Amino acid sequence: MVSETIKVNLAADAEARPVAVLVQKASQYESRVYIQAGDKKINAKSIMGMMSLGLTQDEEVIISAEGEDESIAVANIVDYLKNAK
């Protein structure tokens, strides 16, 4: 399992679009991908689960993945969340 803790960079008016893109990115990988914020750990491939997180600007989250492409999955999702506009 690979994981990384980051601060989310989302526009203040971000709604469903950045979350939908995140779910699409996570779904490209064979690995199980999770995002943890506070005490919630959500499957990053679940649009409803991700919407329930309500990610905000500068919120600290843990991105983790487990599977054959776990490293690249975490790296790409971290890159997206750090640079989402």
PDB file of N, CA, C and O in Angstrom:
ATOM      1  N   MET A   1       0.846  -1.182   0.000  1.00  0.00           N
ATOM      2  CA  MET A   1       0.000   0.000   0.000  1.00  0.00           C
ATOM      3  C   MET A   1       0.888   1.240   0.000  1.00  0.00           C
ATOM      4  O   MET A   1       1.886   1.305   0.718  1.00  0.00           O
ATOM      5  N   VAL A   2       0.512   2.216  -0.811  1.00  0.00           N
ATOM      6  CA  VAL A   2       1.221   3.483  -0.914  1.00  0.00           C
ATOM      7  C   VAL A   2       0.258   4.576  -0.474  1.00  0.00           C
ATOM      8  O   VAL A   2      -0.923   4.541  -0.819  1.00  0.00           O
ATOM      9  N   SER A   3       0.762   5.557   0.293  1.00  0.00           N
ATOM     10  CA  SER A   3      -0.111   6.669   0.687  1.00  0.00           C
ATOM     11  C   SER A   3       0.704   7.957   0.772  1.00  0.00           C
ATOM     12  O   SER A   3       1.924   7.939   0.935  1.00  0.00           O
ATOM     13  N   GLU A   4      -0.009   9.069   0.656  1.00  0.00           N
ATOM     14  CA  GLU A   4       0.616  10.380   0.767  1.00  0.00           C
ATOM     15  C   GLU A   4      -0.402  11.358   1.349  1.00  0.00           C
ATOM     16  O   GLU A   4      -1.578  11.335   0.987  1.00  0.00           O
ATOM     17  N   THR A   5       0.063  12.210   2.248  1.00  0.00           N
ATOM     18  CA  THR A   5      -0.781  13.234   2.851  1.00  0.00           C
ATOM     19  C   THR A   5      -0.505  14.557   2.144  1.00  0.00           C
ATOM     20  O   THR A   5       0.646  14.961   1.979  1.00  0.00           O
ATOM     21  N   ILE A   6      -1.593  15.230   1.725  1.00  0.00           N
ATOM     22  CA  ILE A   6      -1.454  16.502   1.016  1.00  0.00           C
ATOM     23  C   ILE A   6      -2.522  17.481   1.476  1.00  0.00           C
ATOM     24  O   ILE A   6      -3.463  17.111   2.179  1.00  0.00           O
ATOM     25  N   LYS A   7      -2.364  18.733   1.070  1.00  0.00           N
ATOM     26  CA  LYS A   7      -3.412  19.731   1.226  1.00  0.00           C
ATOM     27  C   LYS A   7      -4.062  19.922  -0.130  1.00  0.00           C
ATOM     28  O   LYS A   7      -3.379  20.104  -1.138  1.00  0.00           O
ATOM     29  N   VAL A   8      -5.386  19.879  -0.150  1.00  0.00           N
ATOM     30  CA  VAL A   8      -6.156  19.988  -1.387  1.00  0.00           C
ATOM     31  C   VAL A   8      -6.116  21.425  -1.901  1.00  0.00           C
ATOM     32  O   VAL A   8      -6.217  22.372  -1.121  1.00  0.00           O
ATOM     33  N   ASN A   9      -5.969  21.583  -3.213  1.00  0.00           N
ATOM     34  CA  ASN A   9      -6.013  22.893  -3.845  1.00  0.00           C
ATOM     35  C   ASN A   9      -7.194  22.919  -4.806  1.00  0.00           C
ATOM     36  O   ASN A   9      -7.048  22.614  -5.990  1.00  0.00           O
ATOM     37  N   LEU A  10      -8.364  23.283  -4.293  1.00  0.00           N
ATOM     38  CA  LEU A  10      -9.571  23.391  -5.113  1.00  0.00           C
ATOM     39  C   LEU A  10     -10.036  24.842  -5.103  1.00  0.00           C
ATOM     40  O   LEU A  10      -9.895  25.545  -4.103  1.00  0.00           O
ATOM     41  N   ALA A  11     -10.585  25.273  -6.212  1.00  0.00           N
ATOM     42  CA  ALA A  11     -11.136  26.622  -6.272  1.00  0.00           C
ATOM     43  C   ALA A  11     -12.240  26.755  -5.230  1.00  0.00           C
ATOM     44  O   ALA A  11     -12.939  25.787  -4.930  1.00  0.00           O
ATOM     45  N   ALA A  12     -12.393  27.951  -4.684  1.00  0.00           N
ATOM     46  CA  ALA A  12     -13.381  28.189  -3.627  1.00  0.00           C
ATOM     47  C   ALA A  12     -14.801  27.843  -4.075  1.00  0.00           C
ATOM     48  O   ALA A  12     -15.633  27.443  -3.262  1.00  0.00           O
ATOM     49  N   ASP A  13     -15.073  28.001  -5.374  1.00  0.00           N
ATOM     50  CA  ASP A  13     -16.427  27.724  -5.873  1.00  0.00           C
ATOM     51  C   ASP A  13     -16.542  26.331  -6.491  1.00  0.00           C
ATOM     52  O   ASP A  13     -17.495  26.051  -7.217  1.00  0.00           O
ATOM     53  N   ALA A  14     -15.580  25.463  -6.206  1.00  0.00           N
ATOM     54  CA  ALA A  14     -15.590  24.109  -6.765  1.00  0.00           C
ATOM     55  C   ALA A  14     -16.804  23.335  -6.268  1.00  0.00           C
ATOM     56  O   ALA A  14     -17.142  23.354  -5.085  1.00  0.00           O
ATOM     57  N   GLU A  15     -17.440  22.662  -7.201  1.00  0.00           N
ATOM     58  CA  GLU A  15     -18.593  21.840  -6.836  1.00  0.00           C
ATOM     59  C   GLU A  15     -18.364  20.434  -7.346  1.00  0.00           C
ATOM     60  O   GLU A  15     -17.386  19.787  -6.973  1.00  0.00           O
ATOM     61  N   ALA A  16     -19.252  19.959  -8.192  1.00  0.00           N
ATOM     62  CA  ALA A  16     -19.199  18.564  -8.625  1.00  0.00           C
ATOM     63  C   ALA A  16     -18.120  18.272  -9.668  1.00  0.00           C
ATOM     64  O   ALA A  16     -17.587  17.162  -9.683  1.00  0.00           O
ATOM     65  N   ARG A  17     -17.782  19.210 -10.527  1.00  0.00           N
ATOM     66  CA  ARG A  17     -16.862  18.922 -11.620  1.00  0.00           C
ATOM     67  C   ARG A  17     -15.507  18.398 -11.152  1.00  0.00           C
ATOM     68  O   ARG A  17     -15.083  17.348 -11.636  1.00  0.00           O
ATOM     69  N   PRO A  18     -14.800  19.069 -10.234  1.00  0.00           N
ATOM     70  CA  PRO A  18     -13.502  18.530  -9.819  1.00  0.00           C
ATOM     71  C   PRO A  18     -13.612  17.147  -9.181  1.00  0.00           C
ATOM     72  O   PRO A  18     -12.713  16.320  -9.336  1.00  0.00           O
ATOM     73  N   VAL A  19     -14.694  16.896  -8.474  1.00  0.00           N
ATOM     74  CA  VAL A  19     -14.888  15.579  -7.853  1.00  0.00           C
ATOM     75  C   VAL A  19     -15.133  14.525  -8.927  1.00  0.00           C
ATOM     76  O   VAL A  19     -14.611  13.413  -8.839  1.00  0.00           O
ATOM     77  N   ALA A  20     -15.929  14.872  -9.943  1.00  0.00           N
ATOM     78  CA  ALA A  20     -16.194  13.934 -11.040  1.00  0.00           C
ATOM     79  C   ALA A  20     -14.907  13.593 -11.779  1.00  0.00           C
ATOM     80  O   ALA A  20     -14.685  12.435 -12.133  1.00  0.00           O
ATOM     81  N   VAL A  21     -14.061  14.588 -12.013  1.00  0.00           N
ATOM     82  CA  VAL A  21     -12.774  14.351 -12.672  1.00  0.00           C
ATOM     83  C   VAL A  21     -11.894  13.452 -11.803  1.00  0.00           C
ATOM     84  O   VAL A  21     -11.227  12.551 -12.311  1.00  0.00           O
ATOM     85  N   LEU A  22     -11.896  13.696 -10.510  1.00  0.00           N
ATOM     86  CA  LEU A  22     -11.123  12.870  -9.587  1.00  0.00           C
ATOM     87  C   LEU A  22     -11.575  11.411  -9.653  1.00  0.00           C
ATOM     88  O   LEU A  22     -10.741  10.507  -9.701  1.00  0.00           O
ATOM     89  N   VAL A  23     -12.873  11.179  -9.656  1.00  0.00           N
ATOM     90  CA  VAL A  23     -13.412   9.811  -9.734  1.00  0.00           C
ATOM     91  C   VAL A  23     -12.999   9.168 -11.056  1.00  0.00           C
ATOM     92  O   VAL A  23     -12.643   7.990 -11.083  1.00  0.00           O
ATOM     93  N   GLN A  24     -13.044   9.929 -12.154  1.00  0.00           N
ATOM     94  CA  GLN A  24     -12.613   9.398 -13.450  1.00  0.00           C
ATOM     95  C   GLN A  24     -11.144   9.007 -13.412  1.00  0.00           C
ATOM     96  O   GLN A  24     -10.765   7.950 -13.915  1.00  0.00           O
ATOM     97  N   LYS A  25     -10.318   9.857 -12.817  1.00  0.00           N
ATOM     98  CA  LYS A  25      -8.890   9.555 -12.715  1.00  0.00           C
ATOM     99  C   LYS A  25      -8.657   8.296 -11.879  1.00  0.00           C
ATOM    100  O   LYS A  25      -7.884   7.424 -12.276  1.00  0.00           O
ATOM    101  N   ALA A  26      -9.311   8.197 -10.738  1.00  0.00           N
ATOM    102  CA  ALA A  26      -9.142   7.031  -9.864  1.00  0.00           C
ATOM    103  C   ALA A  26      -9.601   5.749 -10.558  1.00  0.00           C
ATOM    104  O   ALA A  26      -9.022   4.682 -10.353  1.00  0.00           O
ATOM    105  N   SER A  27     -10.633   5.862 -11.372  1.00  0.00           N
ATOM    106  CA  SER A  27     -11.204   4.689 -12.042  1.00  0.00           C
ATOM    107  C   SER A  27     -10.310   4.137 -13.143  1.00  0.00           C
ATOM    108  O   SER A  27     -10.554   3.034 -13.633  1.00  0.00           O
ATOM    109  N   GLN A  28      -9.284   4.876 -13.540  1.00  0.00           N
ATOM    110  CA  GLN A  28      -8.359   4.423 -14.574  1.00  0.00           C
ATOM    111  C   GLN A  28      -7.401   3.345 -14.061  1.00  0.00           C
ATOM    112  O   GLN A  28      -6.728   2.683 -14.852  1.00  0.00           O
ATOM    113  N   TYR A  29      -7.341   3.173 -12.754  1.00  0.00           N
ATOM    114  CA  TYR A  29      -6.349   2.275 -12.164  1.00  0.00           C
ATOM    115  C   TYR A  29      -6.982   0.992 -11.658  1.00  0.00           C
ATOM    116  O   TYR A  29      -8.131   0.976 -11.218  1.00  0.00           O
ATOM    117  N   GLU A  30      -6.212  -0.080 -11.729  1.00  0.00           N
ATOM    118  CA  GLU A  30      -6.657  -1.369 -11.206  1.00  0.00           C
ATOM    119  C   GLU A  30      -6.675  -1.369  -9.679  1.00  0.00           C
ATOM    120  O   GLU A  30      -7.481  -2.061  -9.058  1.00  0.00           O
ATOM    121  N   SER A  31      -5.784  -0.591  -9.087  1.00  0.00           N
ATOM    122  CA  SER A  31      -5.650  -0.555  -7.623  1.00  0.00           C
ATOM    123  C   SER A  31      -6.907  -0.011  -6.961  1.00  0.00           C
ATOM    124  O   SER A  31      -7.673   0.743  -7.562  1.00  0.00           O
ATOM    125  N   ARG A  32      -7.099  -0.408  -5.715  1.00  0.00           N
ATOM    126  CA  ARG A  32      -8.130   0.206  -4.881  1.00  0.00           C
ATOM    127  C   ARG A  32      -7.560   1.537  -4.418  1.00  0.00           C
ATOM    128  O   ARG A  32      -6.459   1.589  -3.871  1.00  0.00           O
ATOM    129  N   VAL A  33      -8.311   2.618  -4.638  1.00  0.00           N
ATOM    130  CA  VAL A  33      -7.845   3.969  -4.332  1.00  0.00           C
ATOM    131  C   VAL A  33      -8.789   4.587  -3.310  1.00  0.00           C
ATOM    132  O   VAL A  33     -10.009   4.526  -3.463  1.00  0.00           O
ATOM    133  N   TYR A  34      -8.211   5.188  -2.259  1.00  0.00           N
ATOM    134  CA  TYR A  34      -9.007   5.782  -1.187  1.00  0.00           C
ATOM    135  C   TYR A  34      -8.543   7.195  -0.893  1.00  0.00           C
ATOM    136  O   TYR A  34      -7.371   7.532  -1.062  1.00  0.00           O
ATOM    137  N   ILE A  35      -9.480   8.010  -0.454  1.00  0.00           N
ATOM    138  CA  ILE A  35      -9.160   9.334   0.053  1.00  0.00           C
ATOM    139  C   ILE A  35      -9.734   9.419   1.457  1.00  0.00           C
ATOM    140  O   ILE A  35     -10.911   9.138   1.685  1.00  0.00           O
ATOM    141  N   GLN A  36      -8.885   9.811   2.387  1.00  0.00           N
ATOM    142  CA  GLN A  36      -9.303   9.927   3.782  1.00  0.00           C
ATOM    143  C   GLN A  36      -9.212  11.378   4.212  1.00  0.00           C
ATOM    144  O   GLN A  36      -8.179  12.030   4.062  1.00  0.00           O
ATOM    145  N   ALA A  37     -10.329  11.870   4.754  1.00  0.00           N
ATOM    146  CA  ALA A  37     -10.389  13.226   5.312  1.00  0.00           C
ATOM    147  C   ALA A  37     -11.023  13.097   6.688  1.00  0.00           C
ATOM    148  O   ALA A  37     -12.172  12.673   6.812  1.00  0.00           O
ATOM    149  N   GLY A  38     -10.274  13.463   7.716  1.00  0.00           N
ATOM    150  CA  GLY A  38     -10.775  13.282   9.079  1.00  0.00           C
ATOM    151  C   GLY A  38     -10.957  11.809   9.364  1.00  0.00           C
ATOM    152  O   GLY A  38     -10.042  11.011   9.157  1.00  0.00           O
ATOM    153  N   ASP A  39     -12.140  11.443   9.840  1.00  0.00           N
ATOM    154  CA  ASP A  39     -12.397  10.033  10.155  1.00  0.00           C
ATOM    155  C   ASP A  39     -13.115   9.290   9.029  1.00  0.00           C
ATOM    156  O   ASP A  39     -13.517   8.141   9.205  1.00  0.00           O
ATOM    157  N   LYS A  40     -13.278   9.940   7.871  1.00  0.00           N
ATOM    158  CA  LYS A  40     -13.927   9.301   6.721  1.00  0.00           C
ATOM    159  C   LYS A  40     -12.890   8.807   5.728  1.00  0.00           C
ATOM    160  O   LYS A  40     -12.026   9.569   5.295  1.00  0.00           O
ATOM    161  N   LYS A  41     -12.976   7.527   5.366  1.00  0.00           N
ATOM    162  CA  LYS A  41     -12.117   6.950   4.337  1.00  0.00           C
ATOM    163  C   LYS A  41     -13.036   6.458   3.227  1.00  0.00           C
ATOM    164  O   LYS A  41     -13.837   5.546   3.428  1.00  0.00           O
ATOM    165  N   ILE A  42     -12.911   7.074   2.050  1.00  0.00           N
ATOM    166  CA  ILE A  42     -13.855   6.850   0.964  1.00  0.00           C
ATOM    167  C   ILE A  42     -13.160   6.236  -0.245  1.00  0.00           C
ATOM    168  O   ILE A  42     -12.018   6.572  -0.557  1.00  0.00           O
ATOM    169  N   ASN A  43     -13.862   5.335  -0.917  1.00  0.00           N
ATOM    170  CA  ASN A  43     -13.400   4.772  -2.185  1.00  0.00           C
ATOM    171  C   ASN A  43     -13.403   5.904  -3.212  1.00  0.00           C
ATOM    172  O   ASN A  43     -14.458   6.467  -3.504  1.00  0.00           O
ATOM    173  N   ALA A  44     -12.248   6.240  -3.758  1.00  0.00           N
ATOM    174  CA  ALA A  44     -12.125   7.364  -4.688  1.00  0.00           C
ATOM    175  C   ALA A  44     -12.798   7.090  -6.032  1.00  0.00           C
ATOM    176  O   ALA A  44     -12.919   7.997  -6.856  1.00  0.00           O
ATOM    177  N   LYS A  45     -13.236   5.859  -6.261  1.00  0.00           N
ATOM    178  CA  LYS A  45     -13.934   5.527  -7.506  1.00  0.00           C
ATOM    179  C   LYS A  45     -15.443   5.677  -7.364  1.00  0.00           C
ATOM    180  O   LYS A  45     -16.180   5.430  -8.319  1.00  0.00           O
ATOM    181  N   SER A  46     -15.910   6.076  -6.196  1.00  0.00           N
ATOM    182  CA  SER A  46     -17.339   6.227  -5.926  1.00  0.00           C
ATOM    183  C   SER A  46     -17.727   7.705  -5.948  1.00  0.00           C
ATOM    184  O   SER A  46     -17.317   8.470  -5.075  1.00  0.00           O
ATOM    185  N   ILE A  47     -18.516   8.103  -6.946  1.00  0.00           N
ATOM    186  CA  ILE A  47     -18.907   9.510  -7.049  1.00  0.00           C
ATOM    187  C   ILE A  47     -19.725   9.941  -5.836  1.00  0.00           C
ATOM    188  O   ILE A  47     -19.529  11.044  -5.327  1.00  0.00           O
ATOM    189  N   MET A  48     -20.621   9.106  -5.371  1.00  0.00           N
ATOM    190  CA  MET A  48     -21.451   9.478  -4.213  1.00  0.00           C
ATOM    191  C   MET A  48     -20.599   9.570  -2.944  1.00  0.00           C
ATOM    192  O   MET A  48     -20.785  10.473  -2.127  1.00  0.00           O
ATOM    193  N   GLY A  49     -19.677   8.643  -2.790  1.00  0.00           N
ATOM    194  CA  GLY A  49     -18.790   8.686  -1.633  1.00  0.00           C
ATOM    195  C   GLY A  49     -17.928   9.934  -1.651  1.00  0.00           C
ATOM    196  O   GLY A  49     -17.764  10.598  -0.627  1.00  0.00           O
ATOM    197  N   MET A  50     -17.377  10.252  -2.815  1.00  0.00           N
ATOM    198  CA  MET A  50     -16.515  11.427  -2.921  1.00  0.00           C
ATOM    199  C   MET A  50     -17.297  12.719  -2.699  1.00  0.00           C
ATOM    200  O   MET A  50     -16.776  13.653  -2.089  1.00  0.00           O
ATOM    201  N   MET A  51     -18.515  12.789  -3.175  1.00  0.00           N
ATOM    202  CA  MET A  51     -19.343  13.980  -2.953  1.00  0.00           C
ATOM    203  C   MET A  51     -19.614  14.152  -1.463  1.00  0.00           C
ATOM    204  O   MET A  51     -19.712  15.277  -0.973  1.00  0.00           O
ATOM    205  N   SER A  52     -19.735  13.043  -0.745  1.00  0.00           N
ATOM    206  CA  SER A  52     -20.030  13.117   0.688  1.00  0.00           C
ATOM    207  C   SER A  52     -18.853  13.672   1.495  1.00  0.00           C
ATOM    208  O   SER A  52     -19.041  14.136   2.620  1.00  0.00           O
ATOM    209  N   LEU A  53     -17.644  13.629   0.934  1.00  0.00           N
ATOM    210  CA  LEU A  53     -16.479  14.164   1.643  1.00  0.00           C
ATOM    211  C   LEU A  53     -16.515  15.686   1.729  1.00  0.00           C
ATOM    212  O   LEU A  53     -16.084  16.264   2.726  1.00  0.00           O
ATOM    213  N   GLY A  54     -17.028  16.334   0.689  1.00  0.00           N
ATOM    214  CA  GLY A  54     -17.089  17.791   0.691  1.00  0.00           C
ATOM    215  C   GLY A  54     -15.713  18.428   0.831  1.00  0.00           C
ATOM    216  O   GLY A  54     -15.507  19.274   1.701  1.00  0.00           O
ATOM    217  N   LEU A  55     -14.777  18.032  -0.011  1.00  0.00           N
ATOM    218  CA  LEU A  55     -13.414  18.549   0.058  1.00  0.00           C
ATOM    219  C   LEU A  55     -13.380  20.071  -0.076  1.00  0.00           C
ATOM    220  O   LEU A  55     -14.117  20.648  -0.876  1.00  0.00           O
ATOM    221  N   THR A  56     -12.518  20.714   0.712  1.00  0.00           N
ATOM    222  CA  THR A  56     -12.401  22.167   0.679  1.00  0.00           C
ATOM    223  C   THR A  56     -10.950  22.585   0.488  1.00  0.00           C
ATOM    224  O   THR A  56     -10.031  21.793   0.700  1.00  0.00           O
ATOM    225  N   GLN A  57     -10.755  23.821   0.088  1.00  0.00           N
ATOM    226  CA  GLN A  57      -9.427  24.384  -0.119  1.00  0.00           C
ATOM    227  C   GLN A  57      -8.561  24.197   1.126  1.00  0.00           C
ATOM    228  O   GLN A  57      -9.005  24.465   2.243  1.00  0.00           O
ATOM    229  N   ASP A  58      -7.353  23.747   0.933  1.00  0.00           N
ATOM    230  CA  ASP A  58      -6.352  23.552   1.989  1.00  0.00           C
ATOM    231  C   ASP A  58      -6.707  22.481   3.019  1.00  0.00           C
ATOM    232  O   ASP A  58      -6.067  22.402   4.068  1.00  0.00           O
ATOM    233  N   GLU A  59      -7.701  21.670   2.739  1.00  0.00           N
ATOM    234  CA  GLU A  59      -8.025  20.560   3.641  1.00  0.00           C
ATOM    235  C   GLU A  59      -6.945  19.482   3.489  1.00  0.00           C
ATOM    236  O   GLU A  59      -6.526  19.166   2.376  1.00  0.00           O
ATOM    237  N   GLU A  60      -6.506  18.928   4.610  1.00  0.00           N
ATOM    238  CA  GLU A  60      -5.499  17.876   4.581  1.00  0.00           C
ATOM    239  C   GLU A  60      -6.180  16.526   4.399  1.00  0.00           C
ATOM    240  O   GLU A  60      -7.093  16.174   5.146  1.00  0.00           O
ATOM    241  N   VAL A  61      -5.728  15.775   3.398  1.00  0.00           N
ATOM    242  CA  VAL A  61      -6.288  14.462   3.102  1.00  0.00           C
ATOM    243  C   VAL A  61      -5.155  13.464   2.897  1.00  0.00           C
ATOM    244  O   VAL A  61      -4.015  13.837   2.620  1.00  0.00           O
ATOM    245  N   ILE A  62      -5.497  12.196   3.040  1.00  0.00           N
ATOM    246  CA  ILE A  62      -4.548  11.115   2.775  1.00  0.00           C
ATOM    247  C   ILE A  62      -5.039  10.370   1.543  1.00  0.00           C
ATOM    248  O   ILE A  62      -6.166   9.877   1.507  1.00  0.00           O
ATOM    249  N   ILE A  63      -4.178  10.296   0.538  1.00  0.00           N
ATOM    250  CA  ILE A  63      -4.472   9.536  -0.671  1.00  0.00           C
ATOM    251  C   ILE A  63      -3.743   8.209  -0.525  1.00  0.00           C
ATOM    252  O   ILE A  63      -2.543   8.185  -0.255  1.00  0.00           O
ATOM    253  N   SER A  64      -4.463   7.104  -0.701  1.00  0.00           N
ATOM    254  CA  SER A  64      -3.808   5.797  -0.604  1.00  0.00           C
ATOM    255  C   SER A  64      -4.324   4.877  -1.700  1.00  0.00           C
ATOM    256  O   SER A  64      -5.441   5.035  -2.193  1.00  0.00           O
ATOM    257  N   ALA A  65      -3.496   3.923  -2.067  1.00  0.00           N
ATOM    258  CA  ALA A  65      -3.876   2.936  -3.073  1.00  0.00           C
ATOM    259  C   ALA A  65      -3.199   1.620  -2.752  1.00  0.00           C
ATOM    260  O   ALA A  65      -2.121   1.571  -2.159  1.00  0.00           O
ATOM    261  N   GLU A  66      -3.864   0.559  -3.161  1.00  0.00           N
ATOM    262  CA  GLU A  66      -3.324  -0.781  -2.953  1.00  0.00           C
ATOM    263  C   GLU A  66      -3.602  -1.608  -4.199  1.00  0.00           C
ATOM    264  O   GLU A  66      -4.754  -1.777  -4.600  1.00  0.00           O
ATOM    265  N   GLY A  67      -2.546  -2.117  -4.804  1.00  0.00           N
ATOM    266  CA  GLY A  67      -2.685  -2.920  -6.016  1.00  0.00           C
ATOM    267  C   GLY A  67      -1.454  -2.785  -6.891  1.00  0.00           C
ATOM    268  O   GLY A  67      -0.457  -2.182  -6.492  1.00  0.00           O
ATOM    269  N   GLU A  68      -1.531  -3.350  -8.085  1.00  0.00           N
ATOM    270  CA  GLU A  68      -0.345  -3.412  -8.934  1.00  0.00           C
ATOM    271  C   GLU A  68       0.111  -2.061  -9.465  1.00  0.00           C
ATOM    272  O   GLU A  68       1.298  -1.892  -9.743  1.00  0.00           O
ATOM    273  N   ASP A  69      -0.792  -1.090  -9.618  1.00  0.00           N
ATOM    274  CA  ASP A  69      -0.398   0.227 -10.114  1.00  0.00           C
ATOM    275  C   ASP A  69      -0.574   1.310  -9.039  1.00  0.00           C
ATOM    276  O   ASP A  69      -0.854   2.467  -9.351  1.00  0.00           O
ATOM    277  N   GLU A  70      -0.405   0.917  -7.776  1.00  0.00           N
ATOM    278  CA  GLU A  70      -0.657   1.816  -6.644  1.00  0.00           C
ATOM    279  C   GLU A  70       0.208   3.073  -6.656  1.00  0.00           C
ATOM    280  O   GLU A  70      -0.283   4.160  -6.352  1.00  0.00           O
ATOM    281  N   SER A  71       1.467   2.943  -6.997  1.00  0.00           N
ATOM    282  CA  SER A  71       2.365   4.109  -6.959  1.00  0.00           C
ATOM    283  C   SER A  71       1.953   5.178  -7.955  1.00  0.00           C
ATOM    284  O   SER A  71       1.883   6.358  -7.612  1.00  0.00           O
ATOM    285  N   ILE A  72       1.680   4.771  -9.178  1.00  0.00           N
ATOM    286  CA  ILE A  72       1.296   5.738 -10.210  1.00  0.00           C
ATOM    287  C   ILE A  72      -0.088   6.312  -9.925  1.00  0.00           C
ATOM    288  O   ILE A  72      -0.347   7.480 -10.215  1.00  0.00           O
ATOM    289  N   ALA A  73      -0.972   5.501  -9.360  1.00  0.00           N
ATOM    290  CA  ALA A  73      -2.311   5.988  -9.012  1.00  0.00           C
ATOM    291  C   ALA A  73      -2.217   7.105  -7.976  1.00  0.00           C
ATOM    292  O   ALA A  73      -2.821   8.164  -8.147  1.00  0.00           O
ATOM    293  N   VAL A  74      -1.471   6.875  -6.914  1.00  0.00           N
ATOM    294  CA  VAL A  74      -1.319   7.895  -5.865  1.00  0.00           C
ATOM    295  C   VAL A  74      -0.645   9.135  -6.434  1.00  0.00           C
ATOM    296  O   VAL A  74      -1.091  10.252  -6.173  1.00  0.00           O
ATOM    297  N   ALA A  75       0.416   8.959  -7.202  1.00  0.00           N
ATOM    298  CA  ALA A  75       1.145  10.102  -7.759  1.00  0.00           C
ATOM    299  C   ALA A  75       0.248  10.972  -8.631  1.00  0.00           C
ATOM    300  O   ALA A  75       0.280  12.198  -8.524  1.00  0.00           O
ATOM    301  N   ASN A  76      -0.550  10.350  -9.491  1.00  0.00           N
ATOM    302  CA  ASN A  76      -1.402  11.124 -10.397  1.00  0.00           C
ATOM    303  C   ASN A  76      -2.559  11.800  -9.672  1.00  0.00           C
ATOM    304  O   ASN A  76      -2.928  12.922 -10.017  1.00  0.00           O
ATOM    305  N   ILE A  77      -3.127  11.146  -8.691  1.00  0.00           N
ATOM    306  CA  ILE A  77      -4.235  11.758  -7.949  1.00  0.00           C
ATOM    307  C   ILE A  77      -3.715  12.885  -7.062  1.00  0.00           C
ATOM    308  O   ILE A  77      -4.368  13.920  -6.928  1.00  0.00           O
ATOM    309  N   VAL A  78      -2.556  12.694  -6.461  1.00  0.00           N
ATOM    310  CA  VAL A  78      -1.935  13.762  -5.671  1.00  0.00           C
ATOM    311  C   VAL A  78      -1.681  14.970  -6.572  1.00  0.00           C
ATOM    312  O   VAL A  78      -1.981  16.102  -6.192  1.00  0.00           O
ATOM    313  N   ASP A  79      -1.136  14.736  -7.750  1.00  0.00           N
ATOM    314  CA  ASP A  79      -0.861  15.823  -8.694  1.00  0.00           C
ATOM    315  C   ASP A  79      -2.150  16.560  -9.046  1.00  0.00           C
ATOM    316  O   ASP A  79      -2.174  17.790  -9.074  1.00  0.00           O
ATOM    317  N   TYR A  80      -3.216  15.818  -9.313  1.00  0.00           N
ATOM    318  CA  TYR A  80      -4.490  16.462  -9.646  1.00  0.00           C
ATOM    319  C   TYR A  80      -5.006  17.304  -8.485  1.00  0.00           C
ATOM    320  O   TYR A  80      -5.391  18.455  -8.688  1.00  0.00           O
ATOM    321  N   LEU A  81      -5.022  16.761  -7.287  1.00  0.00           N
ATOM    322  CA  LEU A  81      -5.571  17.503  -6.145  1.00  0.00           C
ATOM    323  C   LEU A  81      -4.722  18.708  -5.743  1.00  0.00           C
ATOM    324  O   LEU A  81      -5.241  19.669  -5.176  1.00  0.00           O
ATOM    325  N   LYS A  82      -3.445  18.662  -6.030  1.00  0.00           N
ATOM    326  CA  LYS A  82      -2.589  19.804  -5.730  1.00  0.00           C
ATOM    327  C   LYS A  82      -2.749  20.920  -6.765  1.00  0.00           C
ATOM    328  O   LYS A  82      -2.470  22.085  -6.480  1.00  0.00           O
ATOM    329  N   ASN A  83      -3.198  20.555  -7.967  1.00  0.00           N
ATOM    330  CA  ASN A  83      -3.237  21.506  -9.066  1.00  0.00           C
ATOM    331  C   ASN A  83      -4.619  21.710  -9.669  1.00  0.00           C
ATOM    332  O   ASN A  83      -4.735  22.341 -10.720  1.00  0.00           O
ATOM    333  N   ALA A  84      -5.671  21.196  -9.036  1.00  0.00           N
ATOM    334  CA  ALA A  84      -7.030  21.333  -9.572  1.00  0.00           C
ATOM    335  C   ALA A  84      -7.424  22.796  -9.626  1.00  0.00           C
ATOM    336  O   ALA A  84      -7.182  23.554  -8.686  1.00  0.00           O
ATOM    337  N   LYS A  85      -8.025  23.177 -10.718  1.00  0.00           N
ATOM    338  CA  LYS A  85      -8.481  24.565 -10.878  1.00  0.00           C
ATOM    339  C   LYS A  85      -9.955  24.592 -11.147  1.00  0.00           C
ATOM    340  O   LYS A  85     -10.534  25.666 -11.312  1.00  0.00           O
TER     341      LYS A  85
END
